[in-house]
Amino acid sequence: MSPVPSQLKAAYEECGHLALTHYENFPVASLLMPAESRPHVTALYTFARVADDFADEAKYKGRRLTELNRWEKQLKDALRGKKAPAVLQAFAHTIKTFHIPLWLPLGLLKAYRMDLTVKRYPTWEGVLRYCRHSANPVGRMVLLISGVREEKLHRYSDHLCGGLQLINFWQDTAIDLKRGRIYYPQSELQKAGLRPQDLLSRKDSPAVRTLVKNALNYTERYYEKGFPLLSAVEGRLKLELRATYLGGQGILNKIRQMDYNVLSHRPHWSSWEKLELIVKACLGRVRPSDR
């Protein structure tokens, strides 16, 4: 892997600064990744994080789509060697260096645009279609940065990243409801005897907890289909994936320990617990289900 060009060091450093100022549940460009990969994974994360802010942060209200469209145009400008923000200069260099297909980062932007207009999903297939844009491209790009190009392994990554996206939905249930978004499929609401307004009122009930429990069970089965990826890669990437897998698995367990009350509490990791995740990953204490 070639080093970062000197003229782009400042751009990659800006990505690192922005990444450190945002909260993230799971390891991002952590010390478990090879040092030479970290700047590129950080550039990817920052590209996605800024776009996600356009879709969610209050200060962009009224101009979200305009900002997302501008971000896409500026990325394409950067890829053509034209003037662009430093973050996009760094990410464009990463894309070129690892021959990342453009449809992967553009898929992320499609997901953020979906968040502006799509607030309900009839079935699991609809939710997973969203995940194919919002989460799966990230895993595939991380694998490409790490030199992993085998399609079978990328499909395992799709389950891992799609599962992480689902886990994040259940973790952030109350936050998303404030934005009018319901990621629980309508078919699952009907099964639990709920209407959308029952969730939007953000009032806890046995029916809501049943909904969350069923969603967690579905998610765990889906997530575990990505587990073979952990044994198919080597070195520091294996450690990073172990820690990431444990992070998602742990949030599922925390929600169960809360008796599925995601409307009143948001499960999160303390600094000490994050350190424990890293230790477990290094010791290889990872299995498909931690229950």
Protein Blocks (a to p, Z undefined) as FASTA:
>chain_A
ZZddfklmmmmmmmmmmmmmpccfbdchiakbcfklmmmmmmmmmmmmmmmmmmmmmklg
oilmmmmmmmmmmmmmmmnopacdfklmmmmmmmmmnopafklmmmmmmmmmmmmmmmbd
fblmlmmmmmmmmmmmmmmmmmmmnopabfklmmmmmmmmmmmmmmmmmmmmmmmmmnop
afbdfklmmmnopafklmmnopacfklmmmmmmmmmmmmmmmmmmmmmmmmpgcjllmmm
mmmmmmmmmmmmmmmmnnopaklpccdddfklmmmmmmmmmnopacfblZZ
